[in-house]
Amino acid sequence: MKIFKFGGASVKDAAAVQNVKSIVEQYKNDNLIIVISAMGKTTNAMEMIVKALYDKDWHTFTETIAERRAYHMEIMTSLFPAKHHPIYKDINNIFDEILSLKEEITPDNYDFQYDQIVPLGELASSKIVAAYLAGQGMNVCWRDAKRFIRTNQKYRSAEVDWIKTQELTDIEFKKHDCNISITQGFIGHTEEGFTTTLGREGSDFTAAIMAYCTNAESVTIWKDVPGMLNADPKFFANTVKLDKISFKEAIELAYYGASVIHPKTIKPLQNKNIPLYIKSFLNPSAEGSVIQQSTDNDNLVPSFIFKMNQVLVSITPKDFSFVVEENLSDIFKKLAEVGVHINLMQNSAVSFTVCIDADDRKLNRLMEILKSDYIVKYNDNVELVTIRHYDQSTIERTTKEREILMEQKTRQTVRIVMVNK
């Protein structure tokens, strides 16, 4: 068994889907599980639909649904010239289902409703890719990830029930006489049958779950980059490809925010020593990068991870008492209650500072529940850079013409919160 994962950019239009077909053709006699993300920027659009639903912004709600429907229809028109093909009804039904939510009572739980709407992008893309590959003569089955990935009820960042998922996967993949299975990334389900999501960019994690549960030979993530780079080319010139790094190094980079792989992806692969390949769907024959057990190559090249659009929040007890365990316990409890993910933290005698992703809804809620006991101040529009295997010249190069607000160093890693001067 080999596991392939194709992200949004690799299925963004009809030509991209046809390119997926050309890659899969090279492995058509292998046993494959192919994990598909939503097409192009569909997940962002789905998030806009959820927000519009809660804001009762019906113009944005209906217009965004119409735009996404038209986008998918345009792709299908190129792939399926016969207008009676059942895929048209399948995809229209998905968008009709979203549109009907305007007439229904909206649940109080935003995260729950998010998980019922946003993953429909993956549902649509996986159905389109499966139908196209089948039409090209491949031995394909479409499989619903909600049938075999079991999670808890932590909506938008659900945790996998590995024992139940293994059991359900064993059952699911004994069905159907096909060697190529198409499924969705990002999606799971609760015991009650409600849809959950595994966290933003969670399709990589889905691929790792499938590898773990099927004892796969390998996982390949197909990207629009030549492999795992030492920095995001959007933020950093002269990037270098990391040909081979260890599971340990990959976990560090993913934890700090490297966008190539989801942070949870590595653990299940490392546990069963399943190599992870990162290859270019633009140049499939190129070597790419491999993540595996050996640490021999980890410190050859410095790596840079940039997290933009951050907020630096400083929390100080109103009575000017020391920040001790009791305060920290209370602060962490409130951060968890709001669902805030901490990217960096530091405390002094009388204050506790965290760097978090910008999210107005969560930040306003956090300010509200902290204000009775704490003075809360924040800097927005800051960026967090992490440098692995740094030296002084890399720090100076990265922080040139920036004001440093906070800095932390270990022997291998430096992390800096900064703003433009």
Secondary structure, DSSP 4 states (H G I P E B T S, - for coil): -EEEEE-GGGGSSHHHHHHHHHHHHTTTTS-EEEEEPPSTTHHHHHHHHHHHHHHT-HHHHHHHHHHHHHHHHHHHHHH---TT-HHHHHHHHHHHHHHGGGGSPPPS-HHHHHHHHTTHHHHHHHHHHHHHHHHTT--EEE--GGGT-BB-S-TTSPPB-HHHHHHHHHHHTTSSS-SEEEEESSEEE-TTS-EEE-STTTHHHHHHHHHHHHT-SEEEEEESSSS-BSS-TTT-SS--B--EEEHHHHHHHHHHT-TTS-TTSHHHHHHTT--EEEEESSSTTS--EEEES--TTTTSS-EEEEEEEEEEEEEEETT-----HHHHHHHHHHHHHHTPPEEEEEE-SS-EEEEEE--HHHHHHHHHHHTTTEEEEEEEEEEEEEEES--HHHHHHHHTTEEEEEEEE-SSEEEEEEEE-
